[in-house]
Structure formats: structure tokens, C-alpha cells
Amino acid sequence: MNPRCNTGRLGEMIETRKRRKQKCLEECAVREEAKLEESAADACLEESSVKDVSEQTSAKEISSRAEDVTPNGKNDAGNKGTKWKPALHQWAKVFFGSWAAIASGMLYAVYLSTFHERKFWFSSKQELEREISFQADSGLYYYYYKKMLQATSIQEGFFELTHDNKTLSLRTLNSVQQIGLYPEVFTGILYRITGSGEAIEPVYFYIGIIFGLQAVYVTALYVTSWMLSGTWMAGMLTVVWYIINRTDTTRVEHTVPLRENWALPYFALQVGALTGYLKTNINSTMEVFSYLLMCASAFAFIMIWEISHYVLFVQAFSLFLLDCLDLIPSRKVTEVYRMYLVCLALGYFTQFRNSALLASPLLSFICGSHLAKYIQQNMKKGHFVARLMKLLLHFYLVFTISIILNLVIKKILPQEENEHILKFFEAKFDLNTTRDFSTNLLLCQETFQTPSPEFFIRLTQTCLLPFCMSVMLICLLSTLEVVANKFRNVPQKSDGVPDIVVIGERPEVAYHVLHMVLFGSLALMFQGLKYLWTPYACMFAAFGVCSPELWMTVFKWLRLRTVPPLLLALVLSTAVPTIIAFSIWKDFFPDVMSELSELQEFYDSDTVELMNWIKKQTPTAAVFAGSMQLMGTVKLCTGRTVTTHPLYSDRDMRKRTEEIYQVYSRRSAEDIYMILVSYKADYVIIEEGICNDMGPVKGCRVKDLVDVANGHILHSEDDSDTNYAFSLYGRFCHEIERDYSPYINYFTRAYWNRSYRVYRVNTLISFQY
């Protein structure tokens, strides 16, 4: 063997081993360096996360992580026994919170039932006296519910309501469509199919359903506040504020069957479902459930209340603004708009082709928004100035297309109400003056007045208004800050550490901010709309004071460092609502209990006597004329045909109302007689309260309104009574009382008491002088 070959091979082997050893050393050095860098990075990340943990997550997330994470910041996979603790804590929290929500709703329903019994004494009154407690339009709604039950079958009852020729003289109504009797139809069917006739009286079943819906209303507000804040303590505070401010949150205590008392619980469900749907951390199952609940409640809301599509239009406009400002995913806005379209289509066909839904601003706005988005692409891209210009152009396109589309629809489907509504808004905002009786009658109703100072004083005394305004201001400023960062393309994360989660970044919070602002603005113009705003003010204020994220947002602005922000936020979000709840409950709970213990009595002896006389002394086919409110009671208690009723929703009803109210005008006996004969009236009822009304609001008395419409009264700058124009005749309701010709030639007094005078319209006229 050649020794040189052996020596060469040995050298190669040595060199190979050296290279391998060097390579191994290099790899080890790299590994060690990587380990050192990783440990240093972990230590740095751990240190920064410990300092800013309260600025990265909510208190709920931090507490749940604390049980799953070991002191060195890494998941303890070996400690399996502690994994069930967060889940158990979460389930216990959900269980007790849900139990409190259900209990709050049920207790509120019991409170309403007890208060109603104490006020009206239903259990100790006869049927007629119970029915008289349903005043004005409430009486008409209950009459149709009774009519549904008195029919021999459900089909016959529904047919009688859709072909109603016994309510108004000379007219056949589809009462289900024109008056909106879907709650009465549903309740009547439910009463029949459940066999409740043997267990409960119809009137108790009727008001019980409404009180049950109020329980749903309170529970929905509770859950919405809980979802926003993350703690069920906010729900409890919501209920406390709602009950304490019940004068401004609901009218169910005084007028039970109003449409809003049926509809607003479904709207609360829809808002709660929308809140859950907009959350960013919701799973797919809960998202589908929220969407389905939102669809069902929105459809019920549209079916029950005739102004529901206007309310949903305000909601759709809120979502539109959120989408334009990039505060909410466009996908979810599109899905909600699709839900609106489906509900409008179903409502159109279910409500006997209700053209008002097609002519609603909601439909035009949704179509205009979609068309403008299709025309204008990449609206959310570009620098600040470009995005701002695109946004303004988008607003212009949406509103222009929507208005044009709405006008086209109204031309194709003429709406007789358009002129009436336009006159009302022109007079409301002092754009024009009018002598129209119906318009002035609406303007004089309390519902369409601006809220009185007492409204704000009451909300301030219960601490609701100050906290609500503070929470709304903080959330609004935080939302504007988020929008400004998005428009300036400021990144939300930096240096690998997530930025602080401010309250304005949450889509559901941003929606409720706009909800509060828009409906609050409407409530400042129309007092009746405060019932749409005040309940959500209770919910929103309770969410704010109980939300750790809102307190953390404030601490971020204040740059608080002396006290740990997380600890202070947790303390304040628990202590502040507790102090508020106990303080207002201490001040107002005795008043609530005293109302339940106080025995009130509602008994109108004059009306009872009048109804008994009508039932006993007049023919069943007799036709009565009188004020709208009284005619609703006459129809309910006696079943007689009337010339008008409180729900004057179309042109013919407005004309009837104005002409029947001429009995309080300065017109001749012959004119009044010809009006009553034209509606086949057999009797006319004159109310002393209207004829001799000396109310403080001059110009809003019925006799003032008819004088203005007839040109018998002139407007003057002072408050003197010298502003009457010339009229040949005295006031009819005064002159007929004197029993002289020609009044006794046309009318014969048939009945009278302290409050009412009933005159028979003579069929044969004999002139006596």
C-alpha cells in the first residue's frame, strides 16, 4: 500500500472533521444567540405587557387570562386542573345575570298589573265601567278585540274586521289595514286557540299580553346594556333608571293599548339583536342567531306601528354613517339593509299591499345607498383630503338618488297623505302659516309639542341626564378620534404591541352613539318621541358608568400613571353604579311603593249614565255624532255606529272630524243640520267641557281651531279677547241650549247631565217662532 495515499486520506479526514466541528460550533453559537434574543424579547414583551395590560384588554379578558397563564407569561399546559375555572366563572356569571334579567322583567310586569288594579279597580267593577277606562283610541282598539272574540269563528271575525260597515256611517272599512289591528287579531286568535275563556276574562288577557310585552321591553334593555358593558350590573342599573323615570319612558300605565306599547318592545329586541350582530368578537352561531332575531323583531315592529318605517329609517341612516366612516364592516351593513328590504316586502303584502311602505324614505334610502356605492368605487382609499372629498360626494349621490327615487315612487303610487304631512312640517318649523283645522289640531296635541322644562328637571333629579350626557360626550369624542386616525391612516398597532382599546373603536358602541344623538334630536322637537329616546338613555348611561373600557379611555386622555389604571377602572366601574343605584333607590323607592299602596279610583259617573242611556233608550241602528274621543267610547260601550273616531288617519276621516266639530263653531243651525244629515246622524252629543273650555293654551281649544278654519277669528299680537271677526251667528253649542227657534226646529233635546247634552236630529222639520 502506498504510504503517500494513506497520508493524503488521513489529512482529508482530519480536514473534514475540522469543518464538521467548526460547523457544529457555529450552529451552537447561532442557537445560543437565538435563545438569548428570544429570552430578551420575551422579557421585554412581558415587562411592557405587565405595564400596559389594562390598556390592551378589558377587565373581563384580563381576569380570564390570569387563571390560565403562569407567572412567567407562558401557558401552563401541565396544570390541567385550572382550565375549568374560567369557564365555570363565565357560566356562573351568565346564569345569574340571565336570572336577574328575567326576574327584572317579571317584577316590572307584576308592578304594572298591581298599579293598574289600584288605579282602575278592575276586579270590583262592572264590564261597562271597565270599558270606559279605555279612553279615546284605546277604546276603539279594545272594541275590535271584543268583536274578534264575539264572532262565531276566527275566519268570520277576521272577515268582519276587513269588511267593517258598522263602525262609520256611510263607509265600509278594512279596519285591519287602515287602523292597524294586527295586535288585536293576534291576541284574539291566541285567546281562542288556547282555550283561555274558561280561565281568564278577555280584558285581563288583553292587558296581560301588553304587560308581558313590557317585561320583554325591560329585559331587552337590560341585556343590551349588559352586552355593551360586559357586566350585568349595568342591566340592573338600567332597570332602576327605567322604573324611576317611568313618567318619561312609557305611557303604558295610563293608556294601555297604544300602538307604541305593542311595538316598542319589538324595537328593543331588534336593537339588542343589532348590538350583538355588530360586535367584532362574536362567533358565527351567535351572529346567525342575532341576525334571525333582528329580522323577526323588525318584521313584527313594521306590522304593528304605522310609523315604524320612519324609525327604521333613522336607524338605517346611523348605519350608513358608520359605514362611510369605516367604523363598521360593509358586509354587515349590507346584510342589515337586506333585512330591511325583506321586512318591507313582507309587510307590503301582509298589510294588504300597503303602498305607504313602498313610498317610505327607508326603501328609497337603501336603494340610493346601494346605487351610489356601485357608482363610486374605492371610497375608503386615499389620503385624508381625497377621502374627505369622496365622502362628501358620496353623501351628495346618496341623498340625491334617494330623493329622486322617492319622488318617482310617489308619482307612480299617489299618496294622499303627502300634502297633509308637508303642511304639518311647514307649520311646525314656522315655514308657513295655515288655517287648516287638521294641521292645527295636530300641532296643538301634546305629542307634537317640544318637551317642557319639567322633562329635563325630572331626568336631572334622577341623575340620568348628567350621566347620560357625560357618557355620550366621552363616547362621541372617542369615536371622532378613531375616525380621525382612520382618515389619516394612523396604524392601530406599533412596535409589535397592540394599541389601547378605546371605547370608540367598538362598532356597537359607535352605533349607539349615533342612535342617541339622532333620536335625542328628534325628542327635542317632538315630545312624543321622548318615549323612543329616554329608555335608551337609561340603557346607555348605565352601560357607560359600568364599562371599564370607558374609564380606561378617560384615563388615557388624562395620562394617569400615579394609580394603576386597570385597578382604578375596575373600582370605579363597580363603585359608581352601586352608589348611583342605592342613592336613587333610597330617594325614589318610597314613592314607587306608595303608588302601589295608594288606593285610587277612576269613575266617571256622567259617562256611565250616558252610555247606559244610549244602550237602553236608542235604537241599535242609531248613528251618533260627537268628538273623536267620545265616539271611541260610544263605539266600545254601546256598539252604535258613529260618524268619526279617534284614529283619523286618512283624508276622509280628517274631513269628517272637521265637519262634526262645527257644532262648536259660529255657524247657523241650518248649516249644522245639513252637515249631520249628510252623515246620516240620528243624535249629536255636545260636551260641556269643549263648549265651555277656558283652557290656558289659547288658540288650541277646539272652538278656537274651528273659528280659525272658518275665518271667524283673527290672530292678534296681544292676549285680549277682541280678536274675533264678524259672524252673524253665535256659537252653536251655546245657542242650542237656549231652546229657541230655529234651533228647536232642527234638533230636540233627548238627554242631558252635568257633562253631556244629547240632541235628536229631527227628520221632520217644523218651524216654530
Steps between C-alpha positions, in 0.01 A plus 500: 500500500629843415582700815445828316139405421438407860647829616280699255183319604579555865547873433167518320326326787654741750396800292144362466477450877626853556239644263224298664613609846517861390154474348359348819659775705351764274156340519520482877603864515209598277261299718631655816475847350147432384407374844646807661314730258175308553531513877583870485205568274271295725622690803447833326158401373402370842613822666313722254189282517500517880520878486233550234280198557212721606532695177492190278208297628186543700472393859306193399769377262779567747334309782437201277861496380642532849379153591645338187840667500797421725711777658755487218229587244481157329202266489522232766397198295591259776262653752179354358306535822470878466357509147143449609500796740458785241221310323322435829533865598364611162204263512416608854511862391270432205262296716457757774488788253231327293301417811516865607387614154197270497414586860519874425260467209252287693505729804435800277201324343365421848550865599302617194218257571482604865509871416228457238277319747556764768416779257200357313366236744431256217422208730212680671341677203235408249585442134375844391708680761809305395447590136466871576855492640620440142503862390495635143688279248568239770126435515481449125785246506333304779167508314652318204659246735155434647353474152760238409397291801125543448513351150401137463836408350843647436433521126172683553656740749785585264252550213291739708806707583611520138147584380383726780183698416374543857759738638474807277183617335490485121834325479640147491848465651780250484569572866793259521689697237389856567509492881776242545315232696759225468563486879126465566465232232795303637385534861146396411624193314733412787216533751285266295751226416640481853158454653561784742130586520450259786797628701520877448272780388570655158593842642757351739647290220526809277676725749706206626651451155598869492651488848692188397643690204616772739688230690668406170575868444680541833685170458621600151637830633668308784671256263608776260671692779658176621641425153645849467663516844586135565337501843141426600524776760438742211176315426382539857577873495310527169189351657526728804527811282218381272256449787594818685455704179186312389316830445733567207577143389152359438130583486379149572388588853232737369411392145557127475420402136693775323687378191833606647443275802467207261780602264785636713579166669567353155715799411700446820552137398610613155750751643634239742543247219670765285736578787605137520529473123738798480743364760840408358569204729172320436512139378317379191219329692416809704528716190240290319274499807527878536420550134192276509373667817558838340299398193205363701478796736533755218216333307276501810588865558398594145175306526387666823590871474420716201801730557743210548663546158591857596668372817690238303600769250679686782671175595602434139643850477710430811642186340565693179712755686691224678573332168617824340732571793641146483389418854308188406553221243317574175390137484291534814342824385402335172343208689299735721380692193396171345303424815320834466404422142365157588295639790359780283404252228332264747325791670377633167325176407386413853345843551278469192750666265571797723640758260631711790782249545606533137493879526691501828836678518657176626458320168620797294801553726613135483471494121679835470780384728559181301492681167739772618741238636492323163573825316774616733773241550796510740335763717703397808842524336741789460648772718304722736385768254412246231293290740321807630407613150384150408288490816330830421435386143356175633261690728386710208442195279309305764263779596444615143419151376284427803292817465451452126407135546253586778334766284471256210341235723249751635411604148438140402320420827320822600492555874220722621684558828794682345337841485368465855842406640669780306257755645567371848880533475476844338285622788709319763823668395335840431559477126138581428174580676181306442135515594455130436307345790669156492851646486438738788335223700814288465724792593300554817531140616748445780676228302618749238602774743861558602592348838425715801774610745350260755615211282865599535457578870361153568785328316754714684350423841544127437863555383415351161556807284844601642644150474345437159641824357843426650512147362377612160758779484787264589389238247444762231846652548659156501316408180610822332856427605482156340354647181775762483768231536339293225484795264864585571595131456647487849579132576317347792804295606862600547823330615328165509282604791128556446383851564253579776145380430301823527125497530447666161658210309208268577240503218205431731596796722539729199152397383342582835672838503330591172177339618499725806592814305239456224208390714593758763481772235154379401389490864600865536255587220210267583411410856334175396833370370656521846360150554735384225802672657469493880504117540820482297642789700452281810676211326782711357577685823504173695737345245738794524541516876542120519746462212871468594595587142330839526688579821826381337434733205467792740818397684685485168402857424602608852828303473445355845810326636498554877233231555479179292234585238361147487446483874339844510275421201378179663431678827315791340298282260370311802478768768342781295195304374451348846495844660266635231256208530481513877470878517216532247328191635514648849350828379236365261416145615261628774306691232472187285369294792261773609343499152433129536354537848290806415145411406396711201166497325407576143125545474324730256137491608378736226652284226360184659151654508531612138606156380219331690247740350627439148483122544147507644328794329633511145458259207782259427540647150521860624792714379675734744709811433740665742865551586755241392589391853140458610406309185766241579336442840150492347609239248662280762229518767185503287597367158313783327617633164690830519589772252866525598754335730835593660718338234466761227774368274365577152351793314138395544539462877662843528215654302240325716670616818513863392136503393368330814695746717296779340249453783747711702531769231318827424275365227127484447272221615419421139867452411556263793182312417602450136843371610352246741238384251770448236657237730161346592546600866199436724646654817765758575679517836630836622761499776497779755874462547563597136226759462600690815871426484704774665833324461827689554632433148314753293466403136509126571146468630268321259277804461805712418617254235163490322474881517843534339408250228170681432658845501307605810809581705800716420848469647612793714826578669348552846302258715175696494170343400425772241643301211176347378383581152139572418253209495123512459450212739595418854681184601272210415559299818396806706206607288336157479490483879254792512226302321381763256430498130648407260708261717196317640372456146797285402592337831322360803669453835489133595735472800727714715713492812784708642745408223297411192199615299347267243279636221293301254536609140144554380395322186191723465565870534224717646583869522379660821547866585 
